[in-house]
């Protein structure tokens, strides 16, 4: 879910906050929209790389239906597929840069996505943890001026928790308006 959230965040920064230099790299991202959305995303956030690993199950979700290409979920472009080639006792790590279709049949779509363990390790780095911890964001230090840190240490952009969202009318305010 982190890869999908990163992609949506990049799109939000580009569309709603007019940021021109958004760069995204995701690991094991699922499909998040149809072909029209994938084209739209690729035009607005062109500096995006999706890294997929071997038989990772997540990039194969939701499933791609070949017979309904305009109605099915579709990846946006720039996939880098990590896989191993074994020659006897030698194993070579390969990084294949895939075509710009987002659904290159010679990359991760060429294998079955049936491995949870391939989703948990990318470039030899475990992407999980042994205990629950709150999310930490790595970001440009200039962004900090636009947000606050809550009591749990989470960084919150654009909302002041001391200001209520809804303002209730009190009797004194209603009486003042009637006078």
N, C-alpha and C positions, 0 to 999 in steps of 0.2 A: 504494500500500500504506500510505502514511502516514495517509490519512483513515480507513481501516479500523482501523489500530492505535490511532488517537486515540479512535475510538468504543469499541473494546474496553477501552481504558484507562479511559475515563469510566465504563463499566459496572462495571469492577472497583473503581474508587474508590467508587462508590455502593453496590455490593452487599457487597464484602468489607471496606471500610474505613469504611463508614457515613458518607461525606461527603455532605452534603445540598445543597450549592450548586455542583454541577459544571455548567459551561457549556462547550459544544463548538461549534467552527466548523470544518468541513472543506471542502476544495477538491478537487473531482473524485473523490469517494469512490465506490468500487464497492459493489454490493449485498453485504451480509455475512450475511444470514440470510433465513429464510422469513417469511411474513406474521405468524405467531405471535411469532417473535423480534422483528420490527419493532414490534409492539404492546407487547411486554414492555419493549423498550428505550425506547420513547416514554413509557411510564408512569414508568420509573425515572429517565430522564435527559431531562426535557421541554425543557430549555433547549439544544436542539441545532439548529444550522442547517447544512444541506448546500448549499454553493454549487456550481453546475454552470455550465459555460461552453460556449455555442454547441453544436458537434457533438462535444464531448469524448467520446472512445471509452470511457474508464474507467467513468463512471457507468452505461454500458449493459452492463457486465459483472458477473457472469455474465448472460446474456440473460434477459429477462423473457418467460415463455411465457404468453400470454393465456388459452390453453385450460386451463391448470393453475394457477390463481392461488394455491391453497393449497400447492402443491408446488414452486413456483418461488421463486427468490430475490426479495426484495422490499426496497425502500428504506423507511426510517422517515421520518416526516413532517418538514416544514419545509424544503422546497427553495426556494432562490432561484436562478432561472435567468438567467444573463447572456447577452444576445444583441444583435445589431445590426439596426437597421431602416434600409435605404437608401432615400432618396427623391431620385432624381436624383443629384446630386453630393454630397448631404448624407447623412451617416451618423450615426444616433443610437444611443447605448448605452442599453440597456434592462435594468433589474433587475426581473424579475417574481417576485412572491411567490406561490408555488404553493399548491394546496389541501393539506389535512392528510392526504391519503391516502398520501403517499410516492411514489405512482406517477401523478401528475397527467398525463393525456394531452395537456394543452395546454402543458406545459413541456418539459423536455429529452426526454421520451418522444415528443414530436411530431416530432422530427427523427431522422435516422439518426446513430448515434454512430460516426463513421468518421474522426475527426481526432485524431491524436496531438499535433499542434501546438497545438490548442485546450486540451489538457491541460497544456501547459507554461507557459502565460501566463494569469494571472488578475488582473483589475483593472490590467493593464499591467505586472505584476510577473512576471519570469521565475522560475519555481519550480525551476529546476535550477542547476547550477554547471558551470564548465569543468573543474574538477579534483576528484578525490575528496577529501573531508574527512570527519572523523568527525561524527556527529550532535551538535548542540548543543540543549539543552532550555532553553526560556524558562519559568521557573516562579516561584512565590512564594518569596521568600527564606526564609520560615519552614520550607519543606520541606528545606532544606539540612541541618538538624540531624538528619534521619533517614537520611542517606546519606553516602557517601564519594565521592571522585574517584579513579579508577584511574590507572595510569601513562600512559594515552593521553589523559587529561583528560576521560573520559566519567564522567558522574554515575551512581552505582550506589546504588539504594535497598535497604535492609534486609539486605544481605549483607556480612559481613566476610570478605574474601578470605584473611586470615591464619588463619581458623578452618576446619579441614577439614570437609567435609560428612560423610564417612564416617570412623569411628574403627576402626582395625584392632586386633585383639587381638594383643598381643605375648606372647612366651613368659613373661615375668615376670608379666604380668597374669593369664595363664591359670594359672600356678603358684600365684599368690596366691589365686585363686578356689578352687582345689582344696584348699588347706591348711585 
